Amino acid sequence: MSIYGETSEGLAPEVSGGGGGGASGPGLGEKLSGASKAAKLDAPATRGHVLLGVLLCIGVICFLHLSEEPAADTPSMAAGNDGGGTAAVHYSHCSSYTAPAPPNTPPQDQYRGHMTNFMVDDMVCVDNTASSIDNCFYSDHHNCGSSEGVWVSCASTTCDTIFQAPPPPPPPTEFTGVINNLRLVSPIDGMTPSVPQIGGLLQAQVDGQWGYVCDDYFDHDNNAATVACHQLTGQQGLATHCNGAIPNLESSSTPGYGLPFSLDDVQCGSDTLLTLQQCSGMVGRENENCGATEGIFLVCGTDRCPPPPPLAGIRLTGGANAGEGILEAALASDPYTWGPVCDDYFDQDGLAASAACRQLGYPGGADASHCDVHTADSNFILDDVHCPDATAFSLAQCTYETTHNCGRSEGIWLQCNPGAACDAPPPPPAPATGPVNLQPPPPTAGPPIAGMRLNGYPWFSGLLEVTYDGLVWGPVCDDWFDVDDHQVEVVCRQLGFLDAHGGQTGKGCSTWMRDGSETGHCQADILTEQEYSPGHGFGR
């Protein structure tokens, strides 16, 4: 029997008795048959003697099986370290939406908004014997979305029930709000009214409350811009829009300050519609998922957004020779802050590369080339550089954005030397793609983890979260976590649920803090109180 009052899996092979119909373990029937024949040949045996021989054989086989040393890198069926007997291994992990429900929340109410403030990404434990995630590799920067959380159960072999893996949130309901009005405001303060011919940040009054309009879907074509301008001016005509940074967006960190997004996912199937109310796919403030760089700067009566802020200059860095390197720029408003230029639109043709090389003093520029490069800096100064004129002699004659949506793999390696190959340095080595010969990503210089917890119900299962300062918690991303069981075993061991060999202890707490200030709910208590059997459920 296990420490939980159940027979451990794989430890007691079923044996057929005189009147039973069960099947014996592999090879066991043959051994018992041979023992019976030998007894009959040696001497007349009573039924009791035969039964005694059978029991002795079973005892020897079980002793040999239990005395085997478990492999160091595999979960063991070892005795729990509370001295209570043997226990089958029960732990699991799966990907999950980062929307855990508080304890005792009814299943139908287990939706609670997405969290994307991931604290840990790319966690790799090279083996499953570590006692702490301090011995694992991880990054404190991430590229994860709300569907990439990690749900961990330290007392179950599966996480496919409502208690272990919350389903994705339901799709948003049909938009029922009323768009009362539109207006444009200055991007400087988000409050001063602006006229459509000059342009401004687009705001919509929905059900009497003002807020910003997000660029999701709005920026797929010019239909929504044309419809919005028609609604603002009462006239059809040219319209355009570009990304706009919102200076006073209300957020969870600034409640009551500024305005929220009141519209998202605006999709106008035609530019002949009269108002945004006639467009489809919209959601209101309850379901928007936008950030402060996703506002809409709308201009009516023109097909061009206002000129971008002027540049202080451009330069090349990291090249072994003059005329090659990573293209960086600085704005005239902040000439001492340099950052890379993103490849969005830049790499559609050779016009932007030629203009940049001419600006750098390389005449002609027709032989300029460029290729993608991984940048150490993610503070991109320019994005969406587009040069419609093949004779442009500087990026000042091109259009560009000063807000970006670029990652470090989207830098530009510019080659201004005629005939030279665009030989950008290779990106940092990527980790292997599977658990075999796993090469973990290098550890980062992020702060040590101060605490770890399972945020869910029952309390030995939940969304895996960590904190660096003991105050702000965030989820762990499933990148690399899901390549094998090493990570989940180390996590459950650190929480106290597993012993050194991977066997369950019958103990453990849902929260671990480095300073010992918080222990959370402990397994030893809830096993008794709620009659939970690992791998089976409650009241079994």
DAHUSUL-V919512 format. One record per helix or strand of 3 or more residues. SS is the DSSP state (alpha for helix, beta for strand). FROM is the first residue (numbers start at 0). LEN is the number of residues. Records with the same first field share a line. If there is no record, write none. Layout:
BEGIN
SS->FROM-LEN / FROM-LEN
END
This chain:
BEGIN
alpha->27-15 / 46-20 / 106-3 / 132-3 / 217-3 / 222-11 / 251-3 / 275-3 / 331-3 / 345-3 / 350-9 / 394-3 / 407-3 / 480-3 / 485-9 / 522-8
beta->91-5 / 119-5 / 136-3 / 148-5 / 178-7 / 199-7 / 208-5 / 238-6 / 260-4 / 294-6 / 310-7 / 323-8 / 338-3 / 368-5 / 381-5 / 398-3 / 410-5 / 450-5 / 460-7 / 472-5 / 510-3
END
